[in-house]
Amino acid sequence: MPLPEIRIIGIPGLPEILSGSNLADLICQAIHASPLEVQDKDILVVTQKVVSKAEGRVVLLDSIQPSPLAHLWAQELNKEPSLLEIILRQTRRIVRMDQGRLIVETQHGFICANAGVDTSNVAPGMVTLLPEDPDGSAQRLRTYLQESFDCNLAVIISDTFGRPWRNGLVNVAIGTAGLMPLMDYRGEPDSAGRPLEATAMAWADELAAAAELVMGKTLNLPIALVRGLNYSTGQSSADLLIRGANEDLFR
């Protein structure tokens, strides 16, 4: 019996992504220019930043008229009023505002800093927003890539989130297509024969975090290919990774 293993391969060669860029085609070109041969059940992890850029989710700060509330809170948080206004527009609920930090629930239901509004890896004076529909973004990429490579693939859109009670950031899945984001072991026997009661592993988050190890933040590798995982296929949504309010013990 072969030992279980997976491979994670960073894919170079993606050019600067602009609004309206055909991201799926550029990914195909980058893969064709590499030594890789895409195989059935490969998983492509793609960073949110390039998806947002391609989908035009980029905002010029000078184009935003801040509200009186944004001006007031910007002073407290030491942020630009126009930046805070954009964050507030992407926010469903403020979770915590303290020590110069703003943790919110986005319109998607994600809990993260600044509603995912990001000033990194864009021109000065610009910010990126999260994709409006990350699952839809993942599915469109998957459809194009499957047709191009004539095999069954999965796609994960990843972003970098902080974590309560732990230092450091990790990549998580904000959009999925083609694989179930949770591997549910509940009801299966453990090594002693007792049924597992609460074990549902967030495979999509684990894959996003693992892919970051080869993508990095400064390597300009916004795509990684994961190979060798025997995952469950089918219709999927990263919404399954969001804990409902009725189960949230910390809300």
N, C-alpha and C positions, 0 to 999 in steps of 0.2 A: 504494500500500500504506500503510495507516494506521500511524503510529508506535506502537510498543508502550507501553502505560501501564497503571497500576492506580490506583484511588482507594481511600483509607482514610478512613472517616467515623465519627467518634465519635457514639454514640447516647445522648442525655440522657434523663432522665425515669424511670430505674429507682428505685423507692423502697427504703427500708432492707429488706434481705432477712432474714427470720427463719426459724428451723427449721420446716420444713414448708411454706414458701412455694412456690407454683407458679411456679418461676422461668421456665419456658418461656412461660407465659401472660403474666407480667409483661414479658418481653422483647417479646412480640407487641404488648402494649399500648403500650410505649414506642415501638416502630417505627410503629405506627398513628398515634401522636400527633405524629410527626415528619413532615417533608416527603418522606420516603423512600418509594419504591415498590420493594419487594423484587423482584429479578430472578433468572432462572435462573442458577445457578452462582455466586451470591453466597456469600461465606464470612463466617460470624459468629465472631469471636474473643471469648471470654467469660473473664473472670478467674476463677482458681481460688477466690478468696475468696467470691464470691457463690454459687458452686456448693457450696462447703463449708458455708456458712451454711444454704442451703436444704435440704441433705441432713442437717443436724443434726450436722455434724462440728465441734462447738464444745464445749469442755471448761472447766469451772470449776476453776481451780487448787486452790481449797480442798477440792475433792472428792477429791483425789489423795493417797494415802498413799505418800510416797517410800520407796524401799528404802534399806538401808544404803549400797549402792554409789552411789545418786543423791546421798545426803548427802555422801559422800566427794568425788565428782567435782564437786559443786556448789560446794564451797569452792575447788577448783582453778580452775574456770571462771568463778567469780563469777556464778553463776546461782542462781535459786531452786530448792531441791531438788525441789519438786513439778513445776516446768517441766522440769527435767532428767529426771525420772521419765517424763513424757509423751514426751519425745524418745526415750528409750531404748526405750519400748514400741513406737515407730514404726520402730525401727531394725533392719535386718538385719545390718549390719556397720559398725564404726567405721573410717573411712578415715584420719582425722587428728584429733588432739586436741592443740592447742598454742595459745599466745598468747591464751587465753580463747576460742578458737573450737572448734567441734565440727562436723566434716564427716563425714557418714555416708552409707551406702547405705540407702535406705528399703526398706520391704517391697515396694514396686513395682519397685525396681531403680534409682531415681534417685539420683544423687550430688549432695548439696546440704547446705547448712548447716542444722543443727538439725532434720533430717528433715522440713523444710517446716512445722514447728510455728511459728505466727506470732502475735505479740501485737498487731499493728497493725490498725487499723480494726475493733476489737471493744471491748466494754465493759471497763473495768478489771477485772483478775482473771480474764479469760477468754482463751482461745487457740483458734485454729482449726487443724484438722488437714487434710492433703490428702484429697481424695475417695478412698474405698476403691478405686474402679474408675473412673479418669478417662475411659477410652475408653467405658465404659458410660454415664457421665454425658453425654459428648458425643453418643452415639448416641440417648439418650432425648430430648435437646434437639432434635437434628436431625429425629427422627421427628415430634415435635409441630410444629416450625416448618414442615417441608415440608407437612404436612397443612393447617396454618393458611394458608400463603401459596400453596399449590398450585404449587410449583416445586421444582426440584432444588437443594439447598443443601449446604454443608459446614459443620462446626462444629469449632473448635479451642478446647480448654481451655488457658489459659496460666497460667504462674506465673513468678516472678522468681528467677533463680538467679545466683550468682556464677560466675566462670570462673577456672580455674587459669591462672597466668602472665599474666593481664590484669586491670587494674583496672576497676572499674565492674560493674554488674549489667545483665543483659539478660533480657527475657522469652523463655521457651521454651515449646514445646508439651508438655504432659504428658498430653493426651488428644486424640484426633482421631476424626472420623467423616465419611465421604463424600469424602475426598481422600487420596491416597497421600502420606504425610509425607516420603518421599524421592523426588526426581526423579533417576533413575539414567541418567547419560549414558555409562556404560561401554560400550565397543564402538563408539560413534558416532565419526565422524571429526572431528578438530579442523580449524582453518582451513588447515593444511598437509596434510591428508589422513591424518594418523596417528591410529590408534584411541585414544580415551581409555581409560585403564586404572584410574583411581581416583576419578573424578569422580561422586559421588553427592551432590547438593545437598539439604540439610535444609530443604526448602521450608516445612514446618510451623513450624520454629523461626524461619525468616526472617520469616514472616508474623506470628508472635506478637510478635517483636521490633519489626517495623514498626508493628504496631497500637498498641504502647505509646506511640508518638510522639503519638498523638491521645488516648489514654486517660489518660496521665499517672498520677502517684501521688497527686495532691491534687485532681484535677478531678472526682472522683466520676463517672467515666464507665467503668464496668466492662464495657462492650460496644462493639465496633467492627465495622463492616461493611467487608469488602474486596471490591472489584469490579474486574473486567476481567482477572483472571488465568485463563489457559487451562490448567487443572490436570487431572490424571488422576483420574477418579472411581473409586469402587469401595470394597470393604471395606478398612478401614485400621485401624492400631493404632499409637499412639505408641511401643509397645515396639520398633518397627523403628528408632527413633532411639537406642536404648540399645546401646552397643557391648558385645558379648559378652566374657566373661572370657578366652576363648581368643584374642581379637584385641586385648586391652587391654595395651599395652606399658608402662603405668605402674602396674599393679596390684602 
